[in-house]
Amino acid sequence: MSVYALLLTNEKMGVREIQRELGFSSPSLALHHLTKLIDLELIDKDEHGEYFVTKTVRVGSLSLFVRIGQKLLPRFLFLIVFVASMLFLYTAFFVSTPVEGKDIMFYSLCFIFFIVVAYETKRIWNLKPV
């Protein structure tokens, strides 16, 4: 799966590039994985001997990521951005002076949610297959 994930984040790569990037002991090991991926019709090889993704699938830990361009980002990252935006907008438009109990409750819940989602995002980022 690491070969496939690497190809997802790069447009085209040769066997030796893949071997070096993933730390394989030999190019033949990288070629073995590439052959399996070709058999599954997930990648293909061009006339210059470079491999590229033909079909995107989400399997294993890849299902926890979203591909944006050539980047793989954890899905929970969008929740962090959402909560941060919600906190900013709430503070800008709805907080009364002095701060009331409902504001403290809102901030507390958002803070707890933010911590949990940030922890999960970091944990998923460490699972990144590349």
LUMVEX-741979 format. One record per residue: residue number from 1; x, y, z of N, C-alpha, C, O in turn; residue in one letter. Coordinates in steps of 0.001 Angstrom, whole numbers. Layout:
% LUMVEX-741979
num n.X n.Y n.Z ca.X ca.Y ca.Z c.X c.Y c.Z o.X o.Y o.Z residuo
NUM X Y Z X Y Z X Y Z X Y Z A;
...
//
This chain:
% LUMVEX-741979
num n.X n.Y n.Z ca.X ca.Y ca.Z c.X c.Y c.Z o.X o.Y o.Z residuo
1 821 -1192 0 0 0 0 864 1256 0 426 2294 -495 M;
2 2065 1191 535 2914 2372 569 3336 2793 -841 3514 3984 -1098 S;
3 3498 1836 -1755 3856 2168 -3133 2696 2925 -3787 2898 3938 -4458 V;
4 1496 2422 -3580 316 3071 -4146 133 4476 -3561 -153 5421 -4296 Y;
5 294 4612 -2261 163 5929 -1615 1228 6892 -2123 952 8076 -2316 A;
6 2426 6400 -2337 3492 7248 -2868 3147 7734 -4268 3366 8900 -4598 L;
7 2606 6840 -5090 2219 7232 -6443 1034 8200 -6429 903 9027 -7331 L;
8 177 8107 -5423 -927 9057 -5303 -427 10476 -5069 -1046 11442 -5513 L;
9 691 10594 -4375 1217 11917 -4042 2256 12427 -5040 2792 13523 -4877 T;
10 2536 11639 -6064 3463 12044 -7117 2821 11738 -8461 2100 10749 -8597 N;
11 3081 12579 -9449 2458 12353 -10744 2962 11090 -11401 2172 10211 -11744 E;
12 4254 10987 -11579 4868 9801 -12195 6183 9521 -11489 6886 10437 -11063 K;
13 6503 8226 -11372 7762 7843 -10735 8310 6587 -11392 7557 5735 -11864 M;
14 9627 6488 -11416 10293 5298 -11910 10529 4313 -10775 10317 4629 -9604 G;
15 10975 3108 -11142 11196 2038 -10163 12247 2444 -9145 12049 2270 -7943 V;
16 13358 2980 -9616 14442 3355 -8693 14040 4503 -7756 14430 4521 -6589 R;
17 13272 5442 -8266 12784 6529 -7411 11922 5973 -6279 12054 6380 -5124 E;
18 11049 5047 -6624 10181 4424 -5626 11011 3644 -4617 10763 3712 -3413 I;
19 11987 2909 -5108 12860 2129 -4219 13565 3042 -3223 13595 2753 -2027 Q;
20 14127 4138 -3709 14856 5060 -2827 13921 5749 -1837 14239 5869 -654 R;
21 12774 6197 -2324 11835 6940 -1491 11296 6088 -343 11125 6577 774 E;
22 11032 4815 -623 10449 3942 397 11489 3107 1140 11154 2368 2065 L;
23 12743 3228 734 13804 2516 1441 13817 1017 1199 14251 250 2058 G;
24 13339 592 23 13379 -839 -308 14820 -1268 -538 15666 -472 -945 F;
25 15083 -2542 -270 16446 -3058 -394 16900 -3170 -1845 18099 -3113 -2119 S;
26 15959 -3329 -2782 16336 -3449 -4189 15204 -2945 -5082 14050 -2881 -4658 S;
27 15547 -2587 -6328 14506 -2163 -7264 13524 -3296 -7595 12366 -3039 -7926 P;
28 13985 -4534 -7506 13094 -5648 -7831 11937 -5760 -6832 10853 -6217 -7196 S;
29 12152 -5355 -5597 11073 -5360 -4616 10028 -4302 -4984 8826 -4548 -4889 L;
30 10493 -3139 -5398 9569 -2101 -5846 8819 -2562 -7096 7616 -2335 -7223 A;
31 9526 -3202 -8006 8909 -3707 -9229 7851 -4767 -8922 6817 -4822 -9587 L;
32 8103 -5598 -7930 7124 -6607 -7515 5818 -5938 -7090 4738 -6350 -7513 H;
33 5919 -4905 -6252 4733 -4192 -5789 4038 -3475 -6953 2809 -3459 -7030 H;
34 4814 -2893 -7840 4241 -2213 -9000 3493 -3186 -9907 2428 -2858 -10429 L;
35 4049 -4378 -10095 3397 -5401 -10918 2059 -5810 -10317 1078 -5985 -11039 T;
36 2019 -5962 -9002 761 -6306 -8327 -278 -5200 -8525 -1453 -5484 -8756 K;
37 153 -3949 -8434 -763 -2828 -8620 -1249 -2729 -10067 -2394 -2350 -10312 L;
38 -387 -3066 -11020 -801 -3100 -12432 -1831 -4204 -12636 -2822 -4006 -13339 I;
39 -1604 -5371 -12021 -2565 -6478 -12120 -3936 -6090 -11576 -4961 -6550 -12079 D;
40 -3953 -5237 -10541 -5211 -4767 -9957 -5806 -3585 -10744 -6869 -3071 -10397 L;
41 -5106 -3167 -11803 -5510 -2053 -12665 -5625 -727 -11908 -6473 109 -12221 E;
42 -4758 -552 -10911 -4727 697 -10153 -3693 1673 -10703 -3835 2887 -10557 L;
43 -2658 1138 -11334 -1605 1974 -11917 -1298 1469 -13319 -1751 401 -13730 I;
44 -517 2265 -14042 -76 1872 -15379 1331 2426 -15595 1839 3213 -14796 D;
45 1943 1995 -16690 3318 2383 -16995 3326 3082 -18347 2704 2611 -19299 K;
46 4035 4215 -18427 4112 4918 -19711 5299 4431 -20531 6027 3530 -20116 D;
47 5484 5038 -21699 6553 4604 -22621 7955 4886 -22098 8925 4332 -22615 E;
48 8081 5741 -21081 9386 6064 -20496 9697 5199 -19283 10727 5385 -18635 H;
49 8823 4262 -18974 9041 3377 -17830 8637 3974 -16495 9030 3467 -15444 G;
50 7858 5042 -16526 7391 5653 -15292 5964 5203 -15001 5157 5004 -15908 E;
51 5679 5050 -13723 4390 4535 -13293 3516 5681 -12790 4012 6660 -12231 Y;
52 2208 5542 -12999 1263 6563 -12576 -61 5904 -12189 -370 4794 -12624 F;
53 -825 6600 -11377 -2100 6085 -10887 -3165 6254 -11969 -3294 7322 -12567 V;
54 -3932 5176 -12212 -5033 5242 -13166 -6389 5196 -12473 -7397 5628 -13032 T;
55 -6405 4674 -11261 -7667 4534 -10540 -7402 4787 -9058 -6505 4189 -8463 K;
56 -8189 5677 -8478 -8031 5997 -7062 -9017 5179 -6239 -10222 5209 -6487 T;
57 -8499 4454 -5267 -9334 3690 -4343 -8905 4020 -2922 -7762 4406 -2675 V;
58 -9835 3861 -2000 -9529 4098 -584 -9582 2766 134 -10651 2190 337 R;
59 -8425 2292 510 -8334 1031 1244 -7466 1241 2474 -6574 2090 2477 V;
60 -7724 479 3500 -6911 553 4714 -6861 1963 5268 -7880 2649 5352 G;
61 -5671 2385 5644 -5518 3707 6242 -5717 4833 5233 -5881 5985 5634 S;
62 -5706 4535 3939 -5962 5578 2933 -7389 6114 3024 -7660 7229 2577 L;
63 -8297 5337 3595 -9683 5801 3727 -9802 6948 4732 -10825 7632 4767 S;
64 -8776 7162 5541 -8787 8244 6529 -8233 9556 5969 -8151 10558 6680 L;
65 -7852 9540 4688 -7236 10704 4060 -8065 11185 2878 -8813 10424 2265 F;
66 -7912 12466 2579 -8529 13078 1413 -7395 13550 523 -6428 14144 1001 V;
67 -7514 13287 -768 -6480 13717 -1702 -6887 15059 -2295 -7946 15186 -2908 R;
68 -6034 16051 -2104 -6229 17371 -2691 -4992 17655 -3529 -3912 17892 -2989 I;
69 -5148 17632 -4834 -4005 17759 -5727 -3071 16577 -5525 -3468 15428 -5717 G;
70 -1853 16852 -5145 -881 15793 -4891 -664 15560 -3400 271 14857 -3015 Q;
71 -1515 16141 -2556 -1376 16016 -1103 -2419 15064 -543 -3550 15013 -1025 K;
72 -2033 14313 474 -2958 13490 1240 -3121 14152 2603 -2154 14273 3356 L;
73 -4338 14580 2922 -4608 15256 4189 -5598 14437 5010 -6548 13881 4458 L;
74 -5383 14356 6332 -6345 13638 7181 -7715 14293 7114 -7827 15519 7102 P;
75 -8756 13473 7070 -10123 14000 6988 -10471 14878 8181 -11192 15863 8028 R;
76 -9973 14540 9368 -10301 15293 10574 -9723 16702 10550 -10158 17555 11323 F;
77 -8767 16960 9691 -8189 18294 9586 -9267 19326 9236 -9204 20474 9677 L;
78 -10240 18912 8453 -11326 19817 8072 -12228 20136 9258 -12802 21223 9325 F;
79 -12357 19199 10193 -13130 19469 11407 -12430 20505 12280 -13082 21352 12891 L;
80 -11107 20436 12337 -10347 21416 13105 -10567 22814 12519 -10793 23773 13258 I;
81 -10499 22922 11201 -10722 24215 10543 -12149 24702 10805 -12366 25891 11039 V;
82 -13116 23788 10765 -14506 24151 11017 -14686 24689 12432 -15320 25728 12621 F;
83 -14138 23997 13426 -14287 24434 14819 -13580 25762 15044 -14114 26637 15726 V;
84 -12399 25926 14485 -11684 27196 14631 -12485 28334 14002 -12557 29422 14572 A;
85 -13083 28099 12845 -13911 29123 12193 -15148 29440 13030 -15539 30598 13172 S;
86 -15753 28391 13577 -16943 28574 14400 -16613 29406 15639 -17376 30299 16007 M;
87 -15488 29118 16279 -15073 29896 17452 -14841 31360 17091 -15269 32262 17812 L;
88 -14167 31586 15981 -13893 32955 15546 -15190 33712 15275 -15375 34830 15755 F;
89 -16087 33094 14502 -17344 33769 14156 -18224 34006 15387 -18855 35056 15513 L;
90 -18259 33034 16281 -19058 33199 17501 -18522 34358 18329 -19280 35190 18827 Y;
91 -17190 34394 18467 -16566 35460 19255 -16801 36821 18600 -17079 37801 19290 T;
92 -16691 36884 17286 -16833 38148 16572 -18262 38692 16586 -18464 39905 16643 A;
93 -19250 37800 16536 -20618 38280 16336 -21577 38068 17514 -22574 38783 17620 F;
94 -21299 37100 18405 -22311 36751 19390 -21907 36903 20849 -22760 36788 21728 F;
95 -20660 37153 21130 -20247 37252 22526 -20680 38603 23082 -20384 39658 22522 V;
96 -21386 38532 24195 -21841 39761 24837 -20830 40169 25908 -20025 39357 26365 S;
97 -20887 41391 26282 -20012 41874 27333 -20879 42203 28525 -21820 42977 28348 T;
98 -20664 41711 29680 -19645 40724 30078 -20006 39318 29580 -21138 39049 29179 P;
99 -19016 38446 29622 -19192 37071 29150 -20195 36367 30048 -20095 36417 31274 V;
100 -21169 35706 29414 -22219 35011 30155 -21892 33527 30268 -20946 33031 29656 E;
101 -22697 32834 31066 -22500 31402 31289 -22607 30587 30019 -21870 29618 29840 G;
102 -23523 30969 29126 -23674 30225 27868 -22417 30345 27010 -22066 29401 26303 K;
103 -21737 31488 27060 -20495 31660 26306 -19401 30743 26850 -18668 30109 26090 D;
104 -19304 30685 28169 -18296 29820 28788 -18563 28367 28435 -17627 27612 28170 I;
105 -19834 27963 28429 -20197 26594 28067 -19822 26307 26605 -19266 25252 26299 M;
106 -20124 27239 25719 -19795 27072 24310 -18291 26929 24113 -17832 26027 23413 F;
107 -17520 27831 24739 -16065 27767 24618 -15511 26460 25190 -14593 25875 24617 Y;
108 -16054 26008 26295 -15594 24766 26917 -15832 23573 26000 -14942 22748 25795 S;
109 -17035 23492 25453 -17356 22382 24556 -16510 22415 23284 -16037 21378 22818 L;
110 -16325 23602 22732 -15484 23726 21534 -14044 23357 21828 -13389 22698 21020 C;
111 -13550 23778 22978 -12171 23462 23350 -11985 21949 23492 -11004 21396 22996 F;
112 -12916 21285 24161 -12834 19825 24320 -12903 19141 22962 -12116 18238 22678 I;
113 -13845 19569 22120 -13968 19002 20781 -12692 19217 19978 -12221 18308 19295 F;
114 -12129 20437 20064 -10903 20759 19339 -9752 19850 19773 -9012 19349 18927 F;
115 -9593 19633 21074 -8516 18777 21592 -8676 17341 21095 -7704 16726 20657 I;
116 -9891 16805 21160 -10139 15426 20725 -9858 15268 19231 -9196 14316 18821 V;
117 -10354 16187 18431 -10159 16097 16980 -8688 16315 16614 -8171 15652 15715 V;
118 -8019 17230 17295 -6590 17447 17037 -5784 16192 17381 -4861 15831 16651 A;
119 -6122 15534 18475 -5439 14291 18846 -5659 13222 17779 -4712 12555 17361 Y;
120 -6903 13057 17339 -7206 12053 16316 -6521 12377 14992 -6047 11475 14303 E;
121 -6467 13649 14635 -5789 14052 13402 -4305 13721 13467 -3736 13215 12500 T;
122 -3681 14004 14599 -2252 13682 14760 -2027 12180 14701 -1061 11718 14092 K;
123 -2913 11415 15331 -2794 9958 15323 -2933 9398 13900 -2193 8500 13501 R;
124 -3886 9940 13152 -4078 9498 11762 -2901 9936 10894 -2453 9190 10024 I;
125 -2402 11151 11135 -1256 11638 10345 -64 10702 10520 689 10472 9574 W;
126 111 10159 11732 1211 9231 11967 995 7894 11268 1955 7151 11067 N;
127 -247 7565 10890 -549 6350 10145 -298 6526 8662 -376 5562 7900 L;
128 1 7742 8244 139 8053 6825 1012 7002 6155 2135 6754 6592 K;
129 502 6388 5104 1201 5269 4488 2464 5637 3723 3190 4745 3284 P;
130 2748 6923 3550 3949 7302 2811 5023 7734 3783 6123 8096 3367 V;
//
